[in-house]
Amino acid sequence: MLNAYIFWYNEIVKKKRITVKGESYMLKYNVRGENIEVTDALRSYVEKRLNKLEKYFELSQDVIAHVNLKVYRDHSAKVEVTILLPYLVLRAEETTDDMYRSIDFVSEKLERQIKKYKTRVNRKSREKGLHDFFVEAPEEEEKKPAKFDIVRNKRVSLKPMDPEEAILQMDMLGHDFFVFQDAETNGTSVVYRRNDGRYGLIETNE
């Protein structure tokens, strides 16, 4: 059985202390492996790549980067990184034929996300009376961030149905997601097509 070969490794690894505005906070890493042993060399490489993101963070409390390393039967290597900040989640994943290459790509993807959205995220945070999430150079703060262009506004009537029917409707329409009213809970839910070809379900608390 496949489960007999699954090796889970779950450890809080390197703790990096960052000083912000006279106070010191910890950047921690939680690394786990699925179907792969997290060796010292692999763990050190994860730390090395993600440590390059530290310069962008304006931390006000300890932050943990959750890193999941997974190897599939075809030997492809997937890396998922989730960084939980107050009121904000950074997430990226990448799959290649080499674990180290996947780590490189996911680190670069996270850095692109931060560079692209940090000014916009900071402005929204200030509007809500929160602190900045990211460090910005003075010239970056002066730039007015580009607006999200909403090119179409569509109003829909939600029909009661179960998730399986919603998936069928989505596939028939050729869409990547479908919003519906769950017939069992009466709440608003969303089914969507994942990158691996399978389906996901988002449920609300309504």
GROMACS elastic network, one bead per residue, 0.5 to 0.9 nm:
[ bonds ]
;  ai    aj funct       b0    kb
    1     4     6  0.54979   500
    1     5     6  0.74200   500
    2     5     6  0.55016   500
    2     6     6  0.67832   500
    3     6     6  0.51358   500
    3     7     6  0.85768   500
    3    35     6  0.89351   500
    4     7     6  0.83463   500
    5    35     6  0.64416   500
    6    33     6  0.87285   500
    6    34     6  0.58965   500
    6    36     6  0.75056   500
    7    33     6  0.67632   500
    7    34     6  0.56392   500
    7    35     6  0.52409   500
    7    36     6  0.61408   500
    7    37     6  0.64861   500
    8    32     6  0.63066   500
    8    33     6  0.53658   500
    8    34     6  0.54904   500
    8    35     6  0.73668   500
    8    36     6  0.77532   500
    8    37     6  0.75357   500
    8    38     6  0.87806   500
    9    31     6  0.72632   500
    9    33     6  0.52341   500
    9    34     6  0.75501   500
    9    36     6  0.84610   500
    9    37     6  0.68309   500
    9    38     6  0.65583   500
   10    30     6  0.67951   500
   10    31     6  0.58325   500
   10    33     6  0.73302   500
   10    38     6  0.89532   500
   11    29     6  0.81240   500
   11    30     6  0.56620   500
   11    31     6  0.59324   500
   11    32     6  0.68557   500
   12    15     6  0.81022   500
   12    28     6  0.68769   500
   12    29     6  0.56143   500
   12    31     6  0.68269   500
   12    64     6  0.88893   500
   13    28     6  0.67080   500
   13    29     6  0.52197   500
   13    30     6  0.60723   500
   13    31     6  0.70892   500
   13    43     6  0.80796   500
   13    47     6  0.85759   500
   14    27     6  0.82774   500
   14    28     6  0.61924   500
   14    29     6  0.62186   500
   14    30     6  0.87616   500
   14    44     6  0.87683   500
   14    47     6  0.73809   500
   15    26     6  0.61426   500
   15    27     6  0.57659   500
   15    29     6  0.70444   500
   16    25     6  0.82891   500
   16    26     6  0.55803   500
   16    27     6  0.50902   500
   16    28     6  0.65063   500
   16    51     6  0.86315   500
   17    24     6  0.64052   500
   17    25     6  0.55992   500
   17    27     6  0.63090   500
   17    28     6  0.87841   500
   18    23     6  0.82944   500
   18    24     6  0.55130   500
   18    25     6  0.52928   500
   18    26     6  0.61203   500
   18    27     6  0.71873   500
   18    54     6  0.83686   500
   18    59     6  0.78363   500
   19    22     6  0.62532   500
   19    23     6  0.54207   500
   19    25     6  0.62373   500
   19    26     6  0.87342   500
   19    59     6  0.83630   500
   20    23     6  0.53134   500
   20    24     6  0.61423   500
   20    25     6  0.75577   500
   20    58     6  0.68781   500
   20    59     6  0.66340   500
   20    60     6  0.73836   500
   21    24     6  0.82928   500
   23    60     6  0.82259   500
   24    59     6  0.87910   500
   24    60     6  0.85110   500
   24    61     6  0.83221   500
   24    62     6  0.88799   500
   25    59     6  0.68730   500
   25    60     6  0.69949   500
   25    61     6  0.55893   500
   25    62     6  0.52026   500
   25    63     6  0.80372   500
   26    59     6  0.85738   500
   26    61     6  0.72761   500
   26    63     6  0.64094   500
   26    64     6  0.83064   500
   27    54     6  0.81687   500
   27    59     6  0.86822   500
   27    61     6  0.88630   500
   27    62     6  0.59256   500
   27    63     6  0.51000   500
   27    64     6  0.60038   500
   27    65     6  0.76593   500
   28    62     6  0.74540   500
   28    63     6  0.61263   500
   28    65     6  0.62620   500
   28    66     6  0.87044   500
   29    47     6  0.77225   500
   29    63     6  0.85121   500
   29    64     6  0.54862   500
   29    66     6  0.61442   500
   29    67     6  0.72756   500
   30    64     6  0.67819   500
   30    65     6  0.61042   500
   30    67     6  0.59723   500
   30    68     6  0.83879   500
   31    38     6  0.78894   500
   31    43     6  0.74904   500
   31    46     6  0.85607   500
   31    65     6  0.82461   500
   31    66     6  0.61567   500
   31    68     6  0.59977   500
   31    69     6  0.76401   500
   32    36     6  0.89274   500
   32    37     6  0.85525   500
   32    38     6  0.70131   500
   32    66     6  0.82047   500
   32    67     6  0.63959   500
   32    68     6  0.51627   500
   32    69     6  0.62525   500
   32    70     6  0.86216   500
   33    36     6  0.53135   500
   33    37     6  0.60166   500
   33    38     6  0.58747   500
   33    67     6  0.85370   500
   33    68     6  0.59331   500
   33    70     6  0.58430   500
   33    71     6  0.83910   500
   34    37     6  0.76274   500
   34    38     6  0.89798   500
   34    68     6  0.75575   500
   34    69     6  0.61403   500
   34    71     6  0.65961   500
   34    72     6  0.88422   500
   35    69     6  0.84690   500
   35    70     6  0.60995   500
   35    71     6  0.55590   500
   35    72     6  0.74132   500
   36    39     6  0.88790   500
   36    69     6  0.74314   500
   36    70     6  0.65737   500
   36    71     6  0.63183   500
   37    42     6  0.88988   500
   38    41     6  0.81059   500
   38    42     6  0.59904   500
   38    43     6  0.61773   500
   38    69     6  0.81789   500
   39    42     6  0.51593   500
   39    43     6  0.60769   500
   39    44     6  0.84640   500
   40    43     6  0.51007   500
   40    44     6  0.59763   500
   40    45     6  0.85570   500
   41    44     6  0.51468   500
   41    45     6  0.62527   500
   41    46     6  0.87896   500
   42    45     6  0.51461   500
   42    46     6  0.63745   500
   42    47     6  0.87861   500
   42    99     6  0.87421   500
   42   100     6  0.78625   500
   43    46     6  0.51570   500
   43    47     6  0.63635   500
   43    48     6  0.86691   500
   44    47     6  0.50948   500
   44    48     6  0.60809   500
   44    49     6  0.87025   500
   45    49     6  0.62015   500
   45    50     6  0.85720   500
   45   100     6  0.77701   500
   45   103     6  0.81546   500
   46    49     6  0.53983   500
   46    50     6  0.61570   500
   46    51     6  0.83498   500
   46    67     6  0.83718   500
   46   100     6  0.84863   500
   46   103     6  0.66930   500
   46   104     6  0.86754   500
   46   107     6  0.88919   500
   47    50     6  0.53169   500
   47    51     6  0.57249   500
   47    52     6  0.87666   500
   48    51     6  0.53528   500
   48    52     6  0.70612   500
   49    52     6  0.58176   500
   49    53     6  0.79484   500
   49   103     6  0.74421   500
   49   104     6  0.68475   500
   49   107     6  0.62854   500
   49   108     6  0.87588   500
   50    53     6  0.55619   500
   50    54     6  0.75144   500
   50    65     6  0.87056   500
   50   103     6  0.88557   500
   50   107     6  0.61296   500
   51    54     6  0.54343   500
   51    55     6  0.82599   500
   52    55     6  0.67409   500
   52    56     6  0.85981   500
   52   107     6  0.84669   500
   52   111     6  0.85915   500
   53    56     6  0.57878   500
   53    57     6  0.73431   500
   53   107     6  0.80838   500
   53   110     6  0.81131   500
   53   111     6  0.65685   500
   53   114     6  0.87533   500
   54    57     6  0.55748   500
   54    58     6  0.87375   500
   55    58     6  0.83038   500
   55   134     6  0.86256   500
   55   135     6  0.73216   500
   56   111     6  0.86956   500
   56   114     6  0.75452   500
   56   115     6  0.84251   500
   56   118     6  0.85353   500
   56   133     6  0.84567   500
   56   134     6  0.52919   500
   56   135     6  0.51037   500
   56   136     6  0.75902   500
   57   132     6  0.88025   500
   57   133     6  0.61373   500
   57   135     6  0.57325   500
   58   131     6  0.84123   500
   58   132     6  0.63910   500
   58   133     6  0.51036   500
   58   135     6  0.54574   500
   59    62     6  0.72810   500
   59    63     6  0.76486   500
   59    85     6  0.85451   500
   59   132     6  0.85106   500
   59   133     6  0.67843   500
   59   134     6  0.79741   500
   60    63     6  0.88074   500
   60    86     6  0.89469   500
   60   131     6  0.81054   500
   60   133     6  0.84510   500
   61    85     6  0.87936   500
   61    86     6  0.87071   500
   62    85     6  0.89743   500
   63    83     6  0.73917   500
   63    84     6  0.66281   500
   63    85     6  0.65215   500
   63    86     6  0.89002   500
   64    82     6  0.84665   500
   64    83     6  0.61397   500
   64    84     6  0.64511   500
   64    85     6  0.82950   500
   65    81     6  0.67143   500
   65    82     6  0.57668   500
   65    84     6  0.68597   500
   66    80     6  0.80052   500
   66    81     6  0.56353   500
   66    82     6  0.51137   500
   66    83     6  0.62027   500
   66    84     6  0.82053   500
   67    79     6  0.71339   500
   67    80     6  0.57458   500
   67    82     6  0.66067   500
   67    83     6  0.86619   500
   68    78     6  0.80364   500
   68    79     6  0.57432   500
   68    80     6  0.51035   500
   68    81     6  0.64909   500
   68    82     6  0.87214   500
   69    77     6  0.73326   500
   69    78     6  0.59269   500
   69    80     6  0.66880   500
   69    81     6  0.89271   500
   69    99     6  0.78773   500
   69   103     6  0.88574   500
   70    76     6  0.83834   500
   70    77     6  0.57906   500
   70    78     6  0.51052   500
   70    79     6  0.64619   500
   70    80     6  0.85206   500
   70    99     6  0.85042   500
   71    74     6  0.80783   500
   71    75     6  0.57553   500
   71    76     6  0.57620   500
   71    78     6  0.63153   500
   71    79     6  0.89779   500
   71    99     6  0.81150   500
   72    75     6  0.51214   500
   72    76     6  0.54740   500
   72    77     6  0.65612   500
   72    78     6  0.79971   500
   73    76     6  0.73993   500
   74    77     6  0.89246   500
   74    97     6  0.88545   500
   75    97     6  0.67175   500
   75    98     6  0.82465   500
   76    95     6  0.67075   500
   76    96     6  0.57286   500
   76    98     6  0.66726   500
   76    99     6  0.78618   500
   77    94     6  0.82591   500
   77    95     6  0.54419   500
   77    96     6  0.55166   500
   77    97     6  0.57030   500
   77    98     6  0.57148   500
   77   100     6  0.86159   500
   77   101     6  0.87595   500
   77   102     6  0.67511   500
   78    93     6  0.71265   500
   78    94     6  0.56655   500
   78    96     6  0.66673   500
   78    97     6  0.86075   500
   78    98     6  0.86021   500
   78    99     6  0.69367   500
   78   102     6  0.64229   500
   78   103     6  0.84299   500
   79    92     6  0.83001   500
   79    93     6  0.54710   500
   79    94     6  0.54703   500
   79    95     6  0.64295   500
   79    96     6  0.89484   500
   79    99     6  0.74814   500
   79   102     6  0.59869   500
   79   103     6  0.62138   500
   79   106     6  0.69813   500
   80    91     6  0.74664   500
   80    92     6  0.59345   500
   80    94     6  0.67302   500
   80    95     6  0.88626   500
   80   103     6  0.86808   500
   80   106     6  0.74658   500
   81    90     6  0.79909   500
   81    91     6  0.56391   500
   81    92     6  0.55406   500
   81    93     6  0.62926   500
   81   106     6  0.74494   500
   81   107     6  0.84343   500
   81   110     6  0.85873   500
   82    89     6  0.69721   500
   82    90     6  0.56849   500
   82    92     6  0.67771   500
   82    93     6  0.87462   500
   83    88     6  0.85858   500
   83    89     6  0.58908   500
   83    90     6  0.50391   500
   83    91     6  0.63759   500
   84    87     6  0.82089   500
   84    88     6  0.65138   500
   84    90     6  0.65417   500
   84    91     6  0.86047   500
   85    88     6  0.50046   500
   85    89     6  0.57771   500
   85    90     6  0.76692   500
   85   133     6  0.79140   500
   86    89     6  0.78822   500
   86   133     6  0.84568   500
   88   121     6  0.89806   500
   88   133     6  0.85871   500
   90   110     6  0.73783   500
   90   113     6  0.82308   500
   90   114     6  0.84593   500
   91   110     6  0.71806   500
   92   106     6  0.60146   500
   92   107     6  0.81724   500
   92   109     6  0.66714   500
   92   110     6  0.61908   500
   92   113     6  0.89897   500
   93   102     6  0.82685   500
   93   103     6  0.89172   500
   93   105     6  0.84655   500
   93   106     6  0.56793   500
   93   109     6  0.82593   500
   94   102     6  0.55305   500
   94   103     6  0.76381   500
   94   105     6  0.65150   500
   94   106     6  0.55040   500
   94   109     6  0.86665   500
   95    98     6  0.81960   500
   95    99     6  0.81210   500
   95   101     6  0.86399   500
   95   102     6  0.56831   500
   95   103     6  0.89508   500
   95   105     6  0.86913   500
   95   106     6  0.87530   500
   96    99     6  0.70333   500
   96   100     6  0.89913   500
   96   101     6  0.67606   500
   96   102     6  0.55480   500
   96   105     6  0.89444   500
   97   101     6  0.78031   500
   97   102     6  0.79086   500
   98   101     6  0.52975   500
   98   102     6  0.62825   500
   98   103     6  0.88139   500
   99   102     6  0.50586   500
   99   103     6  0.62928   500
   99   104     6  0.87308   500
  100   103     6  0.50664   500
  100   104     6  0.63049   500
  100   105     6  0.87478   500
  101   104     6  0.50094   500
  101   105     6  0.62050   500
  101   106     6  0.86309   500
  102   105     6  0.51421   500
  102   106     6  0.60921   500
  102   107     6  0.84924   500
  103   106     6  0.53117   500
  103   107     6  0.61271   500
  103   108     6  0.86196   500
  104   107     6  0.53068   500
  104   108     6  0.62800   500
  104   109     6  0.86888   500
  105   108     6  0.51077   500
  105   109     6  0.60959   500
  105   110     6  0.86963   500
  106   110     6  0.62327   500
  106   111     6  0.86264   500
  107   110     6  0.52464   500
  107   111     6  0.63006   500
  107   112     6  0.87570   500
  108   111     6  0.50648   500
  108   112     6  0.62272   500
  108   113     6  0.86966   500
  109   112     6  0.51511   500
  109   113     6  0.63111   500
  109   114     6  0.87989   500
  110   113     6  0.50765   500
  110   114     6  0.63076   500
  110   115     6  0.86906   500
  111   114     6  0.51737   500
  111   115     6  0.61609   500
  111   116     6  0.85371   500
  112   115     6  0.51575   500
  112   116     6  0.60134   500
  112   117     6  0.85656   500
  113   116     6  0.52477   500
  113   117     6  0.61277   500
  113   118     6  0.79866   500
  114   117     6  0.54258   500
  114   118     6  0.52592   500
  114   119     6  0.88417   500
  114   134     6  0.79917   500
  115   118     6  0.57693   500
  115   119     6  0.81094   500
  116   119     6  0.77546   500
  116   120     6  0.83568   500
  117   120     6  0.52889   500
  117   121     6  0.59481   500
  117   122     6  0.85263   500
  117   145     6  0.85276   500
  118   121     6  0.51083   500
  118   122     6  0.60470   500
  118   123     6  0.86088   500
  118   132     6  0.89685   500
  118   133     6  0.76218   500
  118   134     6  0.58774   500
  118   135     6  0.79989   500
  118   136     6  0.77272   500
  119   122     6  0.52213   500
  119   123     6  0.62881   500
  119   124     6  0.87868   500
  119   134     6  0.78371   500
  119   135     6  0.89123   500
  119   136     6  0.72522   500
  119   140     6  0.71046   500
  119   141     6  0.65771   500
  119   143     6  0.83151   500
  119   144     6  0.83870   500
  119   145     6  0.66644   500
  120   123     6  0.52234   500
  120   124     6  0.63595   500
  120   125     6  0.86565   500
  120   144     6  0.85907   500
  120   145     6  0.59837   500
  120   146     6  0.83385   500
  121   124     6  0.52253   500
  121   125     6  0.61655   500
  121   126     6  0.87404   500
  121   132     6  0.79232   500
  121   133     6  0.73677   500
  121   134     6  0.81318   500
  122   126     6  0.62256   500
  122   127     6  0.86764   500
  122   130     6  0.86633   500
  122   131     6  0.76654   500
  122   133     6  0.60552   500
  122   134     6  0.67492   500
  122   135     6  0.89064   500
  122   136     6  0.89840   500
  123   126     6  0.51504   500
  123   127     6  0.62707   500
  123   128     6  0.87794   500
  123   132     6  0.78702   500
  124   127     6  0.50937   500
  124   128     6  0.64676   500
  124   129     6  0.88023   500
  124   130     6  0.85219   500
  125   128     6  0.52134   500
  125   129     6  0.63193   500
  125   131     6  0.62567   500
  125   132     6  0.62449   500
  125   133     6  0.77337   500
  126   130     6  0.52998   500
  126   131     6  0.63380   500
  126   132     6  0.69037   500
  127   130     6  0.74642   500
  128   131     6  0.89092   500
  130   133     6  0.87371   500
  132   135     6  0.74010   500
  136   139     6  0.80897   500
  136   140     6  0.59843   500
  136   141     6  0.62920   500
  137   140     6  0.52134   500
  137   141     6  0.65112   500
  138   141     6  0.51998   500
  138   142     6  0.65434   500
  139   142     6  0.52738   500
  139   143     6  0.66343   500
  140   143     6  0.53371   500
  140   144     6  0.84661   500
  141   144     6  0.77489   500
  144   147     6  0.88483   500
  146   149     6  0.87090   500
  147   150     6  0.89610   500
  150   153     6  0.73197   500
  156   179     6  0.88238   500
  157   180     6  0.84782   500
  158   179     6  0.71159   500
  158   180     6  0.50659   500
  158   181     6  0.55088   500
  158   188     6  0.80629   500
  159   179     6  0.89825   500
  159   180     6  0.58561   500
  159   181     6  0.55671   500
  159   182     6  0.82245   500
  159   183     6  0.83812   500
  160   180     6  0.66000   500
  160   182     6  0.55521   500
  160   184     6  0.84250   500
  160   186     6  0.73695   500
  161   164     6  0.81826   500
  161   165     6  0.61813   500
  161   166     6  0.66110   500
  161   180     6  0.69908   500
  161   181     6  0.62840   500
  161   182     6  0.54874   500
  161   184     6  0.80813   500
  162   165     6  0.54913   500
  162   166     6  0.63529   500
  162   167     6  0.88813   500
  162   180     6  0.84949   500
  162   181     6  0.80597   500
  162   182     6  0.56334   500
  162   183     6  0.57723   500
  162   184     6  0.73043   500
  163   167     6  0.61818   500
  163   168     6  0.86445   500
  163   180     6  0.83673   500
  163   182     6  0.71968   500
  163   183     6  0.89236   500
  163   189     6  0.83744   500
  163   190     6  0.84029   500
  163   191     6  0.69588   500
  163   201     6  0.76507   500
  164   167     6  0.51559   500
  164   168     6  0.63509   500
  164   169     6  0.87479   500
  165   169     6  0.62019   500
  165   170     6  0.85792   500
  166   169     6  0.50522   500
  166   170     6  0.61193   500
  166   171     6  0.86368   500
  166   178     6  0.65824   500
  166   179     6  0.77852   500
  166   180     6  0.67897   500
  166   190     6  0.83757   500
  166   191     6  0.68908   500
  167   171     6  0.61377   500
  167   172     6  0.85331   500
  167   177     6  0.82654   500
  167   178     6  0.73038   500
  167   191     6  0.64590   500
  167   192     6  0.77592   500
  167   193     6  0.87165   500
  167   199     6  0.80143   500
  168   171     6  0.52057   500
  168   172     6  0.61361   500
  168   173     6  0.86289   500
  169   172     6  0.51255   500
  169   173     6  0.61971   500
  169   174     6  0.85745   500
  169   175     6  0.88109   500
  169   178     6  0.76347   500
  170   173     6  0.52007   500
  170   174     6  0.61079   500
  170   175     6  0.53732   500
  170   176     6  0.69431   500
  170   177     6  0.63010   500
  170   178     6  0.54915   500
  170   179     6  0.89326   500
  170   191     6  0.81210   500
  170   192     6  0.81582   500
  171   175     6  0.63045   500
  171   176     6  0.78786   500
  171   177     6  0.88307   500
  172   175     6  0.79101   500
  175   178     6  0.71367   500
  175   192     6  0.85118   500
  175   193     6  0.85545   500
  176   191     6  0.84655   500
  176   192     6  0.55969   500
  176   193     6  0.53416   500
  176   194     6  0.83581   500
  177   190     6  0.67631   500
  177   191     6  0.55221   500
  177   193     6  0.63387   500
  178   189     6  0.84246   500
  178   190     6  0.55635   500
  178   191     6  0.53987   500
  178   192     6  0.64277   500
  179   188     6  0.71738   500
  179   189     6  0.58819   500
  179   191     6  0.67173   500
  179   192     6  0.88892   500
  180   183     6  0.89089   500
  180   187     6  0.84874   500
  180   188     6  0.59086   500
  180   189     6  0.55287   500
  180   190     6  0.62760   500
  180   191     6  0.82319   500
  181   184     6  0.87283   500
  181   185     6  0.81746   500
  181   186     6  0.57903   500
  181   187     6  0.56442   500
  181   189     6  0.60373   500
  181   190     6  0.85954   500
  182   185     6  0.55276   500
  182   186     6  0.50096   500
  182   187     6  0.54953   500
  182   188     6  0.62046   500
  182   189     6  0.62641   500
  182   203     6  0.86583   500
  183   186     6  0.53788   500
  183   187     6  0.79238   500
  184   187     6  0.81798   500
  185   188     6  0.85336   500
  185   206     6  0.87185   500
  186   206     6  0.78401   500
  187   203     6  0.73658   500
  187   204     6  0.63239   500
  187   205     6  0.68506   500
  187   206     6  0.50066   500
  188   202     6  0.87900   500
  188   203     6  0.66193   500
  188   204     6  0.58621   500
  188   205     6  0.81029   500
  188   206     6  0.66325   500
  189   201     6  0.71647   500
  189   202     6  0.55667   500
  189   204     6  0.60363   500
  190   200     6  0.82004   500
  190   201     6  0.57360   500
  190   203     6  0.65822   500
  190   204     6  0.86465   500
  191   199     6  0.68771   500
  191   200     6  0.55674   500
  191   202     6  0.62811   500
  191   203     6  0.87777   500
  192   198     6  0.86439   500
  192   199     6  0.56491   500
  192   200     6  0.52194   500
  192   201     6  0.64766   500
  192   202     6  0.81904   500
  193   196     6  0.81878   500
  193   197     6  0.62584   500
  193   198     6  0.59798   500
  193   200     6  0.62810   500
  194   197     6  0.53761   500
  194   198     6  0.53747   500
  194   199     6  0.54501   500
  194   200     6  0.64595   500
  195   198     6  0.73843   500
  195   199     6  0.88742   500
  196   199     6  0.85035   500
  203   206     6  0.86783   500
